[in-house]
Amino acid sequence: MKVEILFPEICNLCGDLMNIRYLHQSCPELEIVETDLKSRPRFLDEDIALVYLGSTTEKGLSLVVDALTPVKEELLHKLEAGQLMLITGNTLDAFSEYAVDDQGWRLEGLGILPTHAEYHMMNRHNSFYLGKFQDMDIVGFKSLFGHTYGFPAGEALFETVKGVGRNETTTEEGWRKNNLLATYLTGPLLVLNPPFTKYLLRLMGADCEKLAFEEAAMEAYRIRVAEFGEEGRDFHY
Protein backbone atom coordinates (compact mmCIF):
# COMPACT_ATOMS: atom_id res chain seq x y z
CA MET A 1 0.00 0.00 0.00
CA LYS A 2 1.49 3.31 -1.12
CA VAL A 3 1.22 6.90 0.10
CA GLU A 4 2.43 9.60 -2.31
CA ILE A 5 3.75 12.94 -1.11
CA LEU A 6 3.47 15.54 -3.85
CA PHE A 7 6.22 18.16 -4.12
CA PRO A 8 7.88 17.71 -0.70
CA GLU A 9 10.68 20.07 -1.73
CA ILE A 10 8.24 23.02 -1.45
CA CYS A 11 5.12 21.71 0.34
CA ASN A 12 6.82 21.21 3.67
CA LEU A 13 6.01 24.16 5.96
CA CYS A 14 4.54 24.09 9.49
CA GLY A 15 5.83 20.57 10.16
CA ASP A 16 3.20 19.19 7.79
CA LEU A 17 5.38 16.35 6.47
CA MET A 18 5.14 14.85 9.96
CA ASN A 19 1.60 13.88 8.97
CA ILE A 20 2.98 11.21 6.66
CA ARG A 21 5.86 10.30 8.93
CA TYR A 22 3.30 9.60 11.67
CA LEU A 23 1.25 7.42 9.32
CA HIS A 24 4.39 5.46 8.49
CA GLN A 25 5.35 5.12 12.17
CA SER A 26 1.86 3.79 12.84
CA CYS A 27 1.84 1.48 9.81
CA PRO A 28 5.43 0.56 8.86
CA GLU A 29 4.15 -1.54 5.96
CA LEU A 30 3.07 1.63 4.13
CA GLU A 31 5.38 2.48 1.25
CA ILE A 32 6.03 6.24 1.09
CA VAL A 33 6.87 7.64 -2.34
CA GLU A 34 7.81 11.25 -3.07
CA THR A 35 7.12 13.06 -6.33
CA ASP A 36 9.02 16.24 -7.16
CA LEU A 37 7.83 19.17 -9.26
CA LYS A 38 9.46 17.84 -12.43
CA SER A 39 7.99 14.35 -12.24
CA ARG A 40 4.63 12.93 -13.23
CA PRO A 41 2.43 12.20 -10.18
CA ARG A 42 2.40 8.46 -9.65
CA PHE A 43 -1.24 8.30 -8.54
CA LEU A 44 -2.26 9.07 -12.12
CA ASP A 45 -0.90 5.69 -13.24
CA GLU A 46 -0.59 3.58 -10.07
CA ASP A 47 -2.74 2.41 -7.20
CA ILE A 48 -1.99 4.96 -4.46
CA ALA A 49 -3.92 4.72 -1.19
CA LEU A 50 -3.39 8.36 -0.21
CA VAL A 51 -2.02 11.43 -1.99
CA TYR A 52 -0.75 14.18 0.30
CA LEU A 53 0.02 17.89 -0.17
CA GLY A 54 1.31 20.07 2.69
CA SER A 55 1.71 23.79 3.29
CA THR A 56 3.87 25.99 1.07
CA THR A 57 4.81 29.60 0.34
CA GLU A 58 2.97 31.93 -2.03
CA LYS A 59 5.65 31.21 -4.67
CA GLY A 60 5.16 27.54 -3.90
CA LEU A 61 1.46 27.83 -4.74
CA SER A 62 2.43 29.04 -8.20
CA LEU A 63 4.82 26.12 -8.63
CA VAL A 64 2.10 23.65 -7.58
CA VAL A 65 -0.27 25.12 -10.17
CA ASP A 66 2.43 24.96 -12.87
CA ALA A 67 3.17 21.33 -12.04
CA LEU A 68 -0.47 20.15 -12.00
CA THR A 69 -1.91 22.21 -14.87
CA PRO A 70 -0.65 19.82 -17.60
CA VAL A 71 -2.37 16.88 -15.86
CA LYS A 72 -5.44 18.73 -14.60
CA GLU A 73 -7.96 16.65 -16.55
CA GLU A 74 -6.37 13.41 -15.39
CA LEU A 75 -6.36 14.75 -11.83
CA LEU A 76 -10.06 15.57 -12.04
CA HIS A 77 -10.82 12.12 -13.42
CA LYS A 78 -8.97 10.42 -10.58
CA LEU A 79 -10.71 12.57 -7.95
CA GLU A 80 -14.11 11.86 -9.46
CA ALA A 81 -13.24 8.15 -9.41
CA GLY A 82 -12.62 8.37 -5.65
CA GLN A 83 -8.89 8.93 -5.27
CA LEU A 84 -8.16 9.74 -1.62
CA MET A 85 -6.24 13.03 -1.28
CA LEU A 86 -5.42 15.05 1.82
CA ILE A 87 -4.38 18.71 1.54
CA THR A 88 -3.34 20.74 4.59
CA GLY A 89 -2.54 24.42 5.07
CA ASN A 90 -2.65 27.05 2.35
CA THR A 91 -2.00 24.66 -0.54
CA LEU A 92 -5.77 24.34 -0.84
CA ASP A 93 -5.63 27.75 -2.55
CA ALA A 94 -3.73 26.28 -5.52
CA PHE A 95 -6.93 24.36 -6.30
CA SER A 96 -9.08 27.53 -6.22
CA GLU A 97 -9.94 29.81 -9.13
CA TYR A 98 -7.51 32.49 -8.04
CA ALA A 99 -5.76 34.16 -5.12
CA VAL A 100 -4.89 37.85 -4.75
CA ASP A 101 -3.12 39.99 -2.17
CA ASP A 102 -3.11 43.67 -1.26
CA GLN A 103 0.31 44.17 -2.85
CA GLY A 104 -0.84 43.44 -6.42
CA TRP A 105 0.10 39.75 -6.56
CA ARG A 106 -2.32 37.38 -8.29
CA LEU A 107 -2.30 33.61 -8.69
CA GLU A 108 -4.40 31.90 -11.32
CA GLY A 109 -5.31 28.62 -9.66
CA LEU A 110 -6.26 25.25 -11.07
CA GLY A 111 -9.95 26.17 -10.89
CA ILE A 112 -10.93 22.82 -9.39
CA LEU A 113 -12.71 24.53 -6.48
CA PRO A 114 -15.19 27.41 -7.05
CA THR A 115 -13.38 29.66 -4.57
CA HIS A 116 -10.88 32.50 -4.32
CA ALA A 117 -8.46 33.65 -1.63
CA GLU A 118 -7.74 37.19 -0.43
CA TYR A 119 -4.42 37.80 1.35
CA HIS A 120 -3.39 40.77 3.51
CA MET A 121 0.37 40.52 3.72
CA MET A 122 0.87 42.85 6.70
CA ASN A 123 -1.93 41.31 8.77
CA ARG A 124 -1.20 37.62 9.16
CA HIS A 125 -3.94 35.57 10.82
CA ASN A 126 -2.72 33.22 13.58
CA SER A 127 -5.19 31.25 15.69
CA PHE A 128 -5.93 27.93 17.27
CA TYR A 129 -8.91 25.88 16.15
CA LEU A 130 -11.48 23.59 17.77
CA GLY A 131 -14.01 21.90 15.56
CA LYS A 132 -15.99 18.78 14.83
CA PHE A 133 -15.72 15.97 12.30
CA GLN A 134 -18.61 13.55 12.63
CA ASP A 135 -18.48 12.69 16.36
CA MET A 136 -14.82 13.64 16.77
CA ASP A 137 -13.26 16.77 18.18
CA ILE A 138 -10.67 18.34 15.88
CA VAL A 139 -7.85 20.61 17.04
CA GLY A 140 -5.23 22.49 15.09
CA PHE A 141 -3.69 25.81 14.22
CA LYS A 142 -4.03 28.37 11.46
CA SER A 143 -1.32 30.69 10.19
CA LEU A 144 -2.53 32.45 7.07
CA PHE A 145 -2.27 35.78 5.28
CA GLY A 146 -5.96 35.69 4.44
CA HIS A 147 -9.14 33.71 3.95
CA THR A 148 -11.14 32.12 1.16
CA TYR A 149 -14.58 32.86 -0.20
CA GLY A 150 -17.10 31.22 -2.49
CA PHE A 151 -17.31 27.66 -1.17
CA PRO A 152 -20.70 26.03 -1.68
CA ALA A 153 -22.46 25.47 1.64
CA GLY A 154 -22.52 21.92 2.94
CA GLU A 155 -19.21 20.74 1.47
CA ALA A 156 -16.99 21.53 4.47
CA LEU A 157 -14.56 19.08 6.05
CA PHE A 158 -14.90 20.40 9.62
CA GLU A 159 -17.49 22.42 11.53
CA THR A 160 -15.99 25.14 13.72
CA VAL A 161 -16.66 25.24 17.47
CA LYS A 162 -14.06 27.87 18.33
CA GLY A 163 -11.85 29.73 15.88
CA VAL A 164 -12.32 30.79 12.27
CA GLY A 165 -13.72 28.76 9.40
CA ARG A 166 -12.89 29.36 5.76
CA ASN A 167 -13.33 33.03 6.60
CA GLU A 168 -14.68 35.04 9.52
CA THR A 169 -18.31 34.83 8.33
CA THR A 170 -18.71 31.03 8.34
CA THR A 171 -18.24 28.12 10.71
CA GLU A 172 -17.53 25.75 7.82
CA GLU A 173 -13.84 24.88 7.52
CA GLY A 174 -11.97 23.27 4.67
CA TRP A 175 -13.50 21.25 1.89
CA ARG A 176 -14.70 17.72 1.32
CA LYS A 177 -15.95 16.30 -1.92
CA ASN A 178 -15.83 12.57 -2.56
CA ASN A 179 -12.42 11.58 -1.14
CA LEU A 180 -10.76 14.97 -1.51
CA LEU A 181 -10.15 16.15 2.07
CA ALA A 182 -8.73 19.65 2.42
CA THR A 183 -8.22 21.89 5.44
CA TYR A 184 -6.35 25.07 6.26
CA LEU A 185 -5.29 23.54 9.58
CA THR A 186 -1.66 22.83 10.34
CA GLY A 187 -0.22 21.41 13.49
CA PRO A 188 0.49 18.87 12.00
CA LEU A 189 -3.11 17.69 11.73
CA LEU A 190 -2.69 13.92 12.07
CA VAL A 191 -0.28 14.04 15.00
CA LEU A 192 -2.67 16.32 16.92
CA ASN A 193 -5.81 14.29 16.14
CA PRO A 194 -5.40 10.53 16.70
CA PRO A 195 -9.12 9.71 16.17
CA PHE A 196 -9.08 11.43 12.78
CA THR A 197 -5.83 9.65 11.91
CA LYS A 198 -7.48 6.31 12.62
CA TYR A 199 -10.44 7.33 10.45
CA LEU A 200 -8.08 8.20 7.59
CA LEU A 201 -6.24 4.90 7.89
CA ARG A 202 -9.56 3.03 7.72
CA LEU A 203 -10.48 5.05 4.64
CA MET A 204 -7.17 4.03 3.08
CA GLY A 205 -7.90 0.41 3.85
CA ALA A 206 -4.82 0.10 6.05
CA ASP A 207 -4.78 -2.72 8.60
CA CYS A 208 -3.27 -0.93 11.61
CA GLU A 209 -4.55 -1.83 15.05
CA LYS A 210 -2.74 0.87 17.01
CA LEU A 211 -1.16 4.25 16.30
CA ALA A 212 2.44 5.01 17.14
CA PHE A 213 2.72 6.46 20.66
CA GLU A 214 -1.06 6.16 20.89
CA GLU A 215 -1.40 6.57 24.66
CA ALA A 216 0.72 9.74 24.73
CA ALA A 217 -0.95 11.09 21.60
CA MET A 218 -4.44 10.56 23.03
CA GLU A 219 -3.52 12.13 26.36
CA ALA A 220 -2.12 15.23 24.61
CA TYR A 221 -5.21 15.34 22.37
CA ARG A 222 -7.63 15.25 25.30
CA ILE A 223 -5.70 17.98 27.12
CA ARG A 224 -5.65 20.19 24.04
CA VAL A 225 -9.38 19.72 23.37
CA ALA A 226 -10.13 20.74 26.96
CA GLU A 227 -7.81 23.77 26.86
CA PHE A 228 -9.07 25.02 23.50
CA GLY A 229 -12.65 24.70 24.71
CA GLU A 230 -12.15 26.70 27.92
CA GLU A 231 -14.79 29.37 28.38
CA GLY A 232 -13.46 32.84 27.71
CA ARG A 233 -10.27 31.64 26.06
CA ASP A 234 -9.36 33.79 23.04
CA PHE A 235 -8.52 31.76 19.96
CA HIS A 236 -6.08 34.31 18.53
CA TYR A 237 -2.38 34.16 19.30
C-alpha positions in Angstrom: 0.0 0.0 0.0 1.5 3.3 -1.1 1.2 6.9 0.1 2.4 9.6 -2.3 3.7 12.9 -1.1 3.5 15.5 -3.8 6.2 18.2 -4.1 7.9 17.7 -0.7 10.7 20.1 -1.7 8.2 23.0 -1.4 5.1 21.7 0.3 6.8 21.2 3.7 6.0 24.2 6.0 4.5 24.1 9.5 5.8 20.6 10.2 3.2 19.2 7.8 5.4 16.4 6.5 5.1 14.9 10.0 1.6 13.9 9.0 3.0 11.2 6.7 5.9 10.3 8.9 3.3 9.6 11.7 1.3 7.4 9.3 4.4 5.5 8.5 5.4 5.1 12.2 1.9 3.8 12.8 1.8 1.5 9.8 5.4 0.6 8.9 4.1 -1.5 6.0 3.1 1.6 4.1 5.4 2.5 1.2 6.0 6.2 1.1 6.9 7.6 -2.3 7.8 11.2 -3.1 7.1 13.1 -6.3 9.0 16.2 -7.2 7.8 19.2 -9.3 9.5 17.8 -12.4 8.0 14.3 -12.2 4.6 12.9 -13.2 2.4 12.2 -10.2 2.4 8.5 -9.7 -1.2 8.3 -8.5 -2.3 9.1 -12.1 -0.9 5.7 -13.2 -0.6 3.6 -10.1 -2.7 2.4 -7.2 -2.0 5.0 -4.5 -3.9 4.7 -1.2 -3.4 8.4 -0.2 -2.0 11.4 -2.0 -0.8 14.2 0.3 0.0 17.9 -0.2 1.3 20.1 2.7 1.7 23.8 3.3 3.9 26.0 1.1 4.8 29.6 0.3 3.0 31.9 -2.0 5.6 31.2 -4.7 5.2 27.5 -3.9 1.5 27.8 -4.7 2.4 29.0 -8.2 4.8 26.1 -8.6 2.1 23.7 -7.6 -0.3 25.1 -10.2 2.4 25.0 -12.9 3.2 21.3 -12.0 -0.5 20.2 -12.0 -1.9 22.2 -14.9 -0.6 19.8 -17.6 -2.4 16.9 -15.9 -5.4 18.7 -14.6 -8.0 16.6 -16.6 -6.4 13.4 -15.4 -6.4 14.7 -11.8 -10.1 15.6 -12.0 -10.8 12.1 -13.4 -9.0 10.4 -10.6 -10.7 12.6 -7.9 -14.1 11.9 -9.5 -13.2 8.1 -9.4 -12.6 8.4 -5.7 -8.9 8.9 -5.3 -8.2 9.7 -1.6 -6.2 13.0 -1.3 -5.4 15.0 1.8 -4.4 18.7 1.5 -3.3 20.7 4.6 -2.5 24.4 5.1 -2.7 27.0 2.4 -2.0 24.7 -0.5 -5.8 24.3 -0.8 -5.6 27.7 -2.6 -3.7 26.3 -5.5 -6.9 24.4 -6.3 -9.1 27.5 -6.2 -9.9 29.8 -9.1 -7.5 32.5 -8.0 -5.8 34.2 -5.1 -4.9 37.9 -4.7 -3.1 40.0 -2.2 -3.1 43.7 -1.3 0.3 44.2 -2.9 -0.8 43.4 -6.4 0.1 39.8 -6.6 -2.3 37.4 -8.3 -2.3 33.6 -8.7 -4.4 31.9 -11.3 -5.3 28.6 -9.7 -6.3 25.2 -11.1 -10.0 26.2 -10.9 -10.9 22.8 -9.4 -12.7 24.5 -6.5 -15.2 27.4 -7.0 -13.4 29.7 -4.6 -10.9 32.5 -4.3 -8.5 33.7 -1.6 -7.7 37.2 -0.4 -4.4 37.8 1.4 -3.4 40.8 3.5 0.4 40.5 3.7 0.9 42.9 6.7 -1.9 41.3 8.8 -1.2 37.6 9.2 -3.9 35.6 10.8 -2.7 33.2 13.6 -5.2 31.3 15.7 -5.9 27.9 17.3 -8.9 25.9 16.1 -11.5 23.6 17.8 -14.0 21.9 15.6 -16.0 18.8 14.8 -15.7 16.0 12.3 -18.6 13.6 12.6 -18.5 12.7 16.4 -14.8 13.6 16.8 -13.3 16.8 18.2 -10.7 18.3 15.9 -7.9 20.6 17.0 -5.2 22.5 15.1 -3.7 25.8 14.2 -4.0 28.4 11.5 -1.3 30.7 10.2 -2.5 32.4 7.1 -2.3 35.8 5.3 -6.0 35.7 4.4 -9.1 33.7 3.9 -11.1 32.1 1.2 -14.6 32.9 -0.2 -17.1 31.2 -2.5 -17.3 27.7 -1.2 -20.7 26.0 -1.7 -22.5 25.5 1.6 -22.5 21.9 2.9 -19.2 20.7 1.5 -17.0 21.5 4.5 -14.6 19.1 6.1 -14.9 20.4 9.6 -17.5 22.4 11.5 -16.0 25.1 13.7 -16.7 25.2 17.5 -14.1 27.9 18.3 -11.8 29.7 15.9 -12.3 30.8 12.3 -13.7 28.8 9.4 -12.9 29.4 5.8 -13.3 33.0 6.6 -14.7 35.0 9.5 -18.3 34.8 8.3 -18.7 31.0 8.3 -18.2 28.1 10.7 -17.5 25.7 7.8 -13.8 24.9 7.5 -12.0 23.3 4.7 -13.5 21.2 1.9 -14.7 17.7 1.3 -15.9 16.3 -1.9 -15.8 12.6 -2.6 -12.4 11.6 -1.1 -10.8 15.0 -1.5 -10.2 16.2 2.1 -8.7 19.6 2.4 -8.2 21.9 5.4 -6.3 25.1 6.3 -5.3 23.5 9.6 -1.7 22.8 10.3 -0.2 21.4 13.5 0.5 18.9 12.0 -3.1 17.7 11.7 -2.7 13.9 12.1 -0.3 14.0 15.0 -2.7 16.3 16.9 -5.8 14.3 16.1 -5.4 10.5 16.7 -9.1 9.7 16.2 -9.1 11.4 12.8 -5.8 9.6 11.9 -7.5 6.3 12.6 -10.4 7.3 10.5 -8.1 8.2 7.6 -6.2 4.9 7.9 -9.6 3.0 7.7 -10.5 5.1 4.6 -7.2 4.0 3.1 -7.9 0.4 3.9 -4.8 0.1 6.0 -4.8 -2.7 8.6 -3.3 -0.9 11.6 -4.6 -1.8 15.1 -2.7 0.9 17.0 -1.2 4.2 16.3 2.4 5.0 17.1 2.7 6.5 20.7 -1.1 6.2 20.9 -1.4 6.6 24.7 0.7 9.7 24.7 -1.0 11.1 21.6 -4.4 10.6 23.0 -3.5 12.1 26.4 -2.1 15.2 24.6 -5.2 15.3 22.4 -7.6 15.3 25.3 -5.7 18.0 27.1 -5.6 20.2 24.0 -9.4 19.7 23.4 -10.1 20.7 27.0 -7.8 23.8 26.9 -9.1 25.0 23.5 -12.7 24.7 24.7 -12.1 26.7 27.9 -14.8 29.4 28.4 -13.5 32.8 27.7 -10.3 31.6 26.1 -9.4 33.8 23.0 -8.5 31.8 20.0 -6.1 34.3 18.5 -2.4 34.2 19.3 
